[in-house]
């Protein structure tokens, strides 16, 4: 069992920045990949970025060059730094990992105004 607790998010103007953090607890020694997904109203949940325990990252094309995912294995946290935000980044953002089962955080709202 893994628990994921997110923090950060909020309202920002286009061009601004936000930082999301996710803290994992429970069977964290089994975690390899951690990531962030987002879901906008009326759309499917999509992968934003992911990072392996060794630091290999993967980004959606829509956020490359603007978002940075990082990880602190000692603290079992993953962070998403979001810069140059656009209105189309507006969504609920979810922290995710998978150990046989999918584990999700509670979600945090990010709203970017134009």
Secondary structure as a PSIPRED ss2 file (coil, helix, strand):
# PSIPRED VFORMAT (PSIPRED V4.0)

   1 X C   1.000  0.000  0.000
   2 X E   0.000  0.000  1.000
   3 X E   0.000  0.000  1.000
   4 X E   0.000  0.000  1.000
   5 X E   0.000  0.000  1.000
   6 X E   0.000  0.000  1.000
   7 X E   0.000  0.000  1.000
   8 X E   0.000  0.000  1.000
   9 X C   1.000  0.000  0.000
  10 X E   0.000  0.000  1.000
  11 X E   0.000  0.000  1.000
  12 X E   0.000  0.000  1.000
  13 X E   0.000  0.000  1.000
  14 X C   1.000  0.000  0.000
  15 X C   1.000  0.000  0.000
  16 X C   1.000  0.000  0.000
  17 X C   1.000  0.000  0.000
  18 X E   0.000  0.000  1.000
  19 X E   0.000  0.000  1.000
  20 X E   0.000  0.000  1.000
  21 X E   0.000  0.000  1.000
  22 X E   0.000  0.000  1.000
  23 X E   0.000  0.000  1.000
  24 X E   0.000  0.000  1.000
  25 X E   0.000  0.000  1.000
  26 X E   0.000  0.000  1.000
  27 X C   1.000  0.000  0.000
  28 X H   0.000  1.000  0.000
  29 X H   0.000  1.000  0.000
  30 X H   0.000  1.000  0.000
  31 X C   1.000  0.000  0.000
  32 X C   1.000  0.000  0.000
  33 X C   1.000  0.000  0.000
  34 X E   0.000  0.000  1.000
  35 X E   0.000  0.000  1.000
  36 X E   0.000  0.000  1.000
  37 X E   0.000  0.000  1.000
  38 X E   0.000  0.000  1.000
  39 X E   0.000  0.000  1.000
  40 X C   1.000  0.000  0.000
  41 X C   1.000  0.000  0.000
  42 X C   1.000  0.000  0.000
  43 X C   1.000  0.000  0.000
  44 X C   1.000  0.000  0.000
  45 X C   1.000  0.000  0.000
  46 X E   0.000  0.000  1.000
  47 X E   0.000  0.000  1.000
  48 X E   0.000  0.000  1.000
  49 X E   0.000  0.000  1.000
  50 X E   0.000  0.000  1.000
  51 X E   0.000  0.000  1.000
  52 X C   1.000  0.000  0.000
  53 X C   1.000  0.000  0.000
  54 X C   1.000  0.000  0.000
  55 X C   1.000  0.000  0.000
  56 X C   1.000  0.000  0.000
  57 X E   0.000  0.000  1.000
  58 X E   0.000  0.000  1.000
  59 X E   0.000  0.000  1.000
  60 X C   1.000  0.000  0.000
  61 X H   0.000  1.000  0.000
  62 X H   0.000  1.000  0.000
  63 X H   0.000  1.000  0.000
  64 X C   1.000  0.000  0.000
  65 X C   1.000  0.000  0.000
  66 X C   1.000  0.000  0.000
  67 X E   0.000  0.000  1.000
  68 X E   0.000  0.000  1.000
  69 X E   0.000  0.000  1.000
  70 X E   0.000  0.000  1.000
  71 X E   0.000  0.000  1.000
  72 X E   0.000  0.000  1.000
  73 X C   1.000  0.000  0.000
  74 X C   1.000  0.000  0.000
  75 X C   1.000  0.000  0.000
  76 X C   1.000  0.000  0.000
  77 X E   0.000  0.000  1.000
  78 X E   0.000  0.000  1.000
  79 X E   0.000  0.000  1.000
  80 X E   0.000  0.000  1.000
  81 X E   0.000  0.000  1.000
  82 X E   0.000  0.000  1.000
  83 X C   1.000  0.000  0.000
  84 X C   1.000  0.000  0.000
  85 X C   1.000  0.000  0.000
  86 X C   1.000  0.000  0.000
  87 X H   0.000  1.000  0.000
  88 X H   0.000  1.000  0.000
  89 X H   0.000  1.000  0.000
  90 X C   1.000  0.000  0.000
  91 X E   0.000  0.000  1.000
  92 X E   0.000  0.000  1.000
  93 X E   0.000  0.000  1.000
  94 X E   0.000  0.000  1.000
  95 X E   0.000  0.000  1.000
  96 X E   0.000  0.000  1.000
  97 X E   0.000  0.000  1.000
  98 X E   0.000  0.000  1.000
  99 X C   1.000  0.000  0.000
 100 X C   1.000  0.000  0.000
 101 X C   1.000  0.000  0.000
 102 X E   0.000  0.000  1.000
 103 X E   0.000  0.000  1.000
 104 X E   0.000  0.000  1.000
 105 X C   1.000  0.000  0.000
 106 X C   1.000  0.000  0.000
 107 X C   1.000  0.000  0.000
 108 X E   0.000  0.000  1.000
 109 X E   0.000  0.000  1.000
 110 X E   0.000  0.000  1.000
 111 X E   0.000  0.000  1.000
 112 X E   0.000  0.000  1.000
 113 X E   0.000  0.000  1.000
 114 X C   1.000  0.000  0.000
